[in-house]
Amino acid sequence: MKIRQGILRGLLGIVLLLITSNLRAQRDLDRVGMTPRQEAGKLLDKGYCDDSYAIYARLFGKDSLMMDFMGMALSETCRRRYEEADRLLRWAINRDSMYVPAYYAMGKNYISQANEDSALHYFRTYNKVTERKIRQTGSAESEDPRAWLYIGNIYRVRMHKKGITDKEWIEMMSAYERYLEVKPNDPAQYQLRIFLEKATERRPDPEGVLIWDERH
């Protein structure tokens, strides 16, 4: 019996080793031809948080570029080191209150912690600061419309679970409409427009709450 268990453990170890080797090989293959910064971004997208942090930290230590600093912060969120990500992002905001990527990353950091109210605050702030920057520079290059999508989605999920007030319904609808205005070619635009049409008929009373799971 012990021998059989030993054999099974040995086979399991070999299988795990093969899986790990295949994953590493795939990761190495994905890195071919990339710059270190592109490599770090790819690793972060795939959830290899420690690897992406190591590369961004090395790049920031060499050139002190804010894009690499932000990569470190995003990697910390990916690593679930939320307080450390918060510390880095607050430093960036205190350094430059118009540095819009930090507000967006802060929103994502709170989304990862399921802290809806704080996430909403930072996505709203991101949109306000971005619009202010656009007025000053005349360029929308830095705008990421997904902040509007996040706001709409937060209220939409809240609507399913515990309901939203009329004020929250207005903000949800406005956020989705703004997102579609900035990103009219989103592949999900048709489903989103259908939702907006149906949700228009379900606006809650000024003192009421809308709880709707979208099934009926």
C-alpha positions as CSV (number, residue, x, y, z in Angstrom):
1,M,0.0,0.0,0.0
2,K,2.8,2.4,1.0
3,I,4.7,1.5,-2.2
4,R,1.6,2.2,-4.3
5,Q,1.1,5.6,-2.6
6,G,4.8,6.4,-3.2
7,I,4.4,5.6,-6.9
8,L,1.3,7.7,-7.2
9,R,3.1,10.6,-5.5
10,G,6.0,10.2,-7.8
11,L,3.8,10.2,-10.9
12,L,2.0,13.3,-9.6
13,G,5.3,15.0,-9.1
14,I,6.3,14.2,-12.6
15,V,3.0,15.5,-14.0
16,L,3.3,18.7,-12.0
17,L,6.9,19.2,-13.2
18,L,5.9,18.7,-16.8
19,I,3.0,21.2,-16.4
20,T,5.3,23.7,-14.8
21,S,7.9,23.2,-17.6
22,N,5.3,23.7,-20.3
23,L,4.0,26.9,-18.6
24,R,7.6,28.3,-18.4
25,A,8.3,27.4,-22.0
26,Q,5.1,29.1,-23.1
27,R,6.0,32.2,-21.1
28,D,9.5,32.2,-22.5
29,L,8.0,31.8,-26.0
30,D,5.7,34.8,-25.4
31,R,8.7,36.9,-24.4
32,V,10.6,36.5,-27.7
33,G,11.3,39.8,-29.5
34,M,9.9,41.9,-26.7
35,T,11.5,44.8,-24.9
36,P,11.7,44.4,-21.1
37,R,8.8,46.9,-20.7
38,Q,6.6,45.0,-23.2
39,E,7.6,41.7,-21.5
40,A,6.6,43.1,-18.1
41,G,3.2,44.3,-19.5
42,K,2.6,40.9,-21.0
43,L,3.4,39.1,-17.8
44,L,1.2,41.4,-15.8
45,D,-1.7,40.8,-18.2
46,K,-1.3,37.0,-17.8
47,G,-1.2,37.3,-14.0
48,Y,2.5,36.6,-13.4
49,C,2.6,39.4,-10.9
50,D,6.0,38.8,-9.2
51,D,7.8,38.5,-12.5
52,S,6.2,41.8,-13.8
53,Y,7.0,43.6,-10.6
54,A,10.7,42.5,-10.8
55,I,11.1,43.8,-14.3
56,Y,9.3,47.1,-13.6
57,A,11.3,47.6,-10.5
58,R,14.5,47.1,-12.4
59,L,13.5,49.5,-15.1
60,F,12.4,52.1,-12.6
61,G,15.7,51.8,-10.7
62,K,17.5,52.4,-14.0
63,D,15.5,55.2,-15.7
64,S,13.1,56.5,-13.0
65,L,10.2,56.7,-15.5
66,M,6.7,57.0,-14.2
67,M,5.3,54.4,-16.5
68,D,7.5,51.8,-14.8
69,F,6.6,53.1,-11.4
70,M,2.9,52.6,-12.4
71,G,3.8,49.1,-13.6
72,M,5.1,48.4,-10.1
73,A,1.9,49.7,-8.5
74,L,-0.3,47.7,-10.8
75,S,1.9,44.6,-10.1
76,E,1.4,45.1,-6.4
77,T,-2.4,45.1,-6.9
78,C,-2.0,42.0,-9.0
79,R,0.0,40.5,-6.1
80,R,-2.9,41.4,-3.7
81,R,-0.5,43.8,-1.8
82,Y,-3.2,46.4,-1.8
83,E,-1.7,48.6,0.9
84,E,1.6,48.8,-0.9
85,A,-0.1,49.6,-4.2
86,D,-2.1,52.3,-2.3
87,R,1.1,53.8,-0.9
88,L,2.8,54.0,-4.3
89,L,-0.2,55.5,-6.0
90,R,-0.8,58.1,-3.3
91,W,2.9,59.1,-3.7
92,A,2.3,59.6,-7.4
93,I,-0.8,61.7,-6.8
94,N,0.9,63.8,-4.2
95,R,3.8,64.3,-6.6
96,D,1.5,65.4,-9.4
97,S,-2.3,65.9,-8.8
98,M,-2.9,65.9,-12.5
99,Y,-1.2,62.6,-13.1
100,V,-4.4,60.8,-14.3
101,P,-3.1,57.2,-14.6
102,A,-2.7,57.1,-10.8
103,Y,-6.4,57.8,-10.2
104,Y,-7.4,55.0,-12.6
105,A,-5.0,52.6,-11.0
106,M,-6.3,53.5,-7.6
107,G,-9.9,52.7,-8.7
108,K,-8.7,49.3,-10.0
109,N,-6.9,48.7,-6.7
110,Y,-10.1,49.2,-4.8
111,I,-12.1,47.2,-7.3
112,S,-9.8,44.3,-6.5
113,Q,-10.7,44.7,-2.8
114,A,-14.4,44.8,-3.5
115,N,-14.5,48.3,-2.0
116,E,-17.1,49.8,-4.4
117,D,-17.5,53.3,-2.8
118,S,-13.7,54.0,-2.9
119,A,-13.4,52.6,-6.4
120,L,-16.3,54.9,-7.5
121,H,-14.6,57.9,-5.9
122,Y,-11.3,57.3,-7.8
123,F,-13.0,56.6,-11.1
124,R,-15.0,59.7,-10.8
125,T,-11.9,61.7,-9.9
126,Y,-10.1,60.1,-12.8
127,N,-12.8,61.3,-15.2
128,K,-12.9,64.8,-13.7
129,V,-9.1,65.3,-13.8
130,T,-8.9,63.8,-17.3
131,E,-11.6,66.2,-18.6
132,R,-9.7,69.1,-16.9
133,K,-6.5,68.0,-18.6
134,I,-8.2,67.7,-22.0
135,R,-9.6,71.3,-21.6
136,Q,-6.0,72.5,-20.8
137,T,-4.2,70.6,-23.6
138,G,-6.9,70.0,-26.2
139,S,-5.9,66.4,-26.4
140,A,-7.8,63.3,-25.3
141,E,-4.8,61.0,-25.7
142,S,-4.6,60.1,-22.0
143,E,-8.4,59.3,-21.6
144,D,-9.3,55.7,-20.8
145,P,-13.1,55.4,-21.3
146,R,-13.1,52.2,-19.3
147,A,-13.4,54.3,-16.1
148,W,-17.0,55.2,-17.2
149,L,-17.6,51.5,-17.9
150,Y,-16.4,50.6,-14.4
151,I,-18.7,53.1,-12.8
152,G,-21.7,51.8,-14.8
153,N,-20.8,48.2,-14.0
154,I,-20.4,48.9,-10.2
155,Y,-23.9,50.2,-10.1
156,R,-25.3,47.5,-12.3
157,V,-24.0,44.8,-10.0
158,R,-25.2,46.7,-7.0
159,M,-28.6,46.9,-8.7
160,H,-28.7,43.1,-8.9
161,K,-27.7,42.6,-5.3
162,K,-29.1,45.2,-3.1
163,G,-30.7,47.8,-5.3
164,I,-29.8,51.4,-6.4
165,T,-31.4,54.7,-5.7
166,D,-32.7,57.1,-8.4
167,K,-29.4,59.2,-8.1
168,E,-27.3,56.0,-8.6
169,W,-29.5,55.0,-11.5
170,I,-28.9,58.4,-13.1
171,E,-25.1,58.0,-12.6
172,M,-25.1,54.4,-14.0
173,M,-27.0,55.4,-17.1
174,S,-24.9,58.5,-17.7
175,A,-21.7,56.6,-17.2
176,Y,-22.7,54.0,-19.8
177,E,-23.9,56.7,-22.3
178,R,-20.6,58.5,-21.8
179,Y,-18.6,55.3,-22.4
180,L,-20.5,54.6,-25.7
181,E,-20.0,58.2,-26.7
182,V,-16.2,57.9,-26.3
183,K,-16.0,54.2,-27.4
184,P,-18.8,53.8,-30.0
185,N,-17.2,50.8,-31.7
186,D,-17.0,48.6,-28.6
187,P,-17.9,45.0,-29.6
188,A,-20.4,44.9,-26.7
189,Q,-22.1,48.2,-27.7
190,Y,-25.3,46.5,-28.9
191,Q,-25.9,44.6,-25.7
192,L,-25.1,47.7,-23.7
193,R,-27.6,49.8,-25.8
194,I,-30.2,47.1,-25.3
195,F,-29.6,47.3,-21.5
196,L,-29.9,51.1,-21.5
197,E,-33.2,50.8,-23.4
198,K,-34.7,48.3,-20.9
199,A,-33.2,50.1,-17.9
200,T,-34.8,53.4,-19.0
201,E,-38.2,51.9,-18.4
202,R,-37.2,50.8,-14.8
203,R,-36.1,54.1,-13.4
204,P,-36.9,54.1,-9.6
205,D,-39.0,56.6,-7.9
206,P,-37.1,59.6,-6.3
207,E,-37.5,57.9,-2.9
208,G,-37.4,54.4,-4.1
209,V,-34.8,51.7,-4.8
210,L,-34.5,49.6,-8.0
211,I,-33.6,45.9,-7.5
212,W,-33.5,44.2,-10.9
213,D,-31.7,41.1,-12.0
214,E,-32.4,41.7,-15.7
215,R,-34.2,38.4,-16.0
216,H,-37.7,39.9,-16.6
